[in-house]
């Protein structure tokens, strides 16, 4: 009886330490399933939509910890901009806009979070075109759970509006195009 109880206790201990925690975890951003998009007015009559196709980074998500358990670092390859128009993309990569030769990476590094496990506001520093500014991104959890390959994933979306001139991009596109919306769709795999 003692042997059986000790064996069961040992087995339970091994399982407890080998099972992944359901809450606190570090995640690696899945570049194939994460996107940063932008939307900007085109001369006040339509919208120009673009995507940065190469996004990387990591985040910490803890559904039980509250605000202090959440953080993220996102890196964007600025040369990966794609607006479905090769000549426009070439212009966006030039010194008139992103200047990808001098500033090949844009980053967002969080500094705080207010909200719960389902959504809130993530604050942090956005560095774009060599300029760093504090921003606040409205975020929402899309979902989390096991994937078909034995891993565990979590996904979030966020949105923020920025002013181009604040980041040293003053190329004149007209008054309706001074600000632009950024949308982040981030999916990560638990480490």
N, C-alpha and C positions, 0 to 999 in steps of 0.2 A: 504494500500500500504506500509506504513512504517512497519507495523507488519510483512508483508510477506517478505520484504527486510531484516529486522532484523533477522527473523527466518532463512532465507536462509544464511545470513552471519554467524550466530551462528552454523548452520549445517556444513558449509564449514570449520569453525574453528575447530570444533570437529573432522571432518574427517582428516584435515591436521595434527592435533596432534596425532591422533590414527593410521594413516597410517605409515608403516615403511619407514625409509629414504632409498632412492634408492642408496646412495653412502656409507657414513661412517657407519661402523658397526663392531661389535665384533662378532667373530665366535668361536664356539667350534668344535674342530676336531672330526669328526665322525670316531671312531676307527674301525667300521665295513667296512668303505670305504676308508681307508687311509693305505698306505703301505710304508715301507722303505725297499728297496732291495739293495743287493750288488752283485758285479760281480768281480771275481778275477781269474787270470790265474791259471790253474791246470797244473803244471810242463811244461808250455810253449806249450802244445799241445791241450788244450781245455779250457773251462770256467767252473767255479763252481759258481752257482747262489744261493743266499739265500735271505730269507725274515725275517724281524722282524715282527711277527704277532700282537704285541700289541704296538700300537702307540696312544698317546694322546697329548693334549695341546690345544692351542688357537691361533687365529691370528686376526689382524685388517686389514681390506681391505677397502680402500676408492678410488674408481675409479676416483674421481674428485680432490683429495687432492695432487696428485703427490707423490714423493718419501717419504715425511714425514708422509703420511697417511698409510704406510704399515709396519707391524711388525708381527713376529711369534715366538712362543715358542713351541718346539716339544720335547716330552719325549718318550723315547724308552725303553721298558722292554727288557733288553739284554738277559734274560733267554728265551724269546720267539723266539729266532733264530731257523730257520727251513730251512734246505738244502735238505730235502727229503731223509735223511739218518741218522737214529737214533744214530749210533755210532759216526759219524762225528759231529753231533750236540752236543753230550755229550762232545767230545773233544773241540769243540769251546766254550763251557760254562766253561771249566776248566781254571786253572791259566795260561796255555800256550797261551791262546787267550783272551777271554772276561773277564774271572775271575768274573763270575756273582755273586758269594757269596760276594765278596768285592765291586763290582761295578754293582749293580743291574739295574742302570739306565744310559742311555746315553742321552744327551740333546743338542739341538741347540737353542740358544737364539740370535735373530737378533739384530744388532746394527745399520744397515743402509740399504738403498735401492737406487739403481740408475736404472731408467727405467721409464716405463709408466704403464698404467693399464693392458696392454697385456703381458708384460714381461720385464726382466732386470736382474740385479745381486743383490742378497740379501747377505749382509755381516753379520757376527756374529761369535759367539764362539761355537765351537763344543767341548763338553766334552765327552770323550770316554776313558774307562779304567783308569779313574781318572786323565786324562790329558786334559787340555783345550787349544785349539789352535784357532786362528782366521782363518776363511775360507770364500770363496766367492762362492755362489751357483748360477748357471745360472737357472733362473726360467721363467716359461711361464704359463699364465692363460689358463686353459683348457676350462672353461666355468662358467657361473653363471645363476641362475634363480630359479623360484618357483619349489618346488617338489610336488608330488602327495598328500602329507599329510598336506598341508597348510603352509609349511615352506619355507625358502629361503636358497639356498646353493651356495657355490662358490668352485671351484676346481683348483688346481695348480699342476704343476710338476716341479721338479728341479733335477739337476745333479752336482756332484762334484767328483773329484778324490783326494784321500788322500793317504799318505804313512803310512803303518802300524807302522813302527818304531817310527814315530813322536808321536804316542800314546802309546808307551811302549810295543808294541806287536812285539817283534823281533824274534819269533819262526821261524826257518829257513824253508821256503817253496821253496827256490830257487830264483834266481835273477828275474825271470819273475813275481814273486808274491809279490814283495815288495810294490807295490801300488794296490789300489782297487778303483773301482768306486761305488759311492753311488747314488741311485735314490730315490727321494721322490715323492710320489703321495699323495697329501693332499686334502681332501674334508672336508668342514666344514659347520655346520648349523648356521645361523644367530641367535644370542641371542635375 
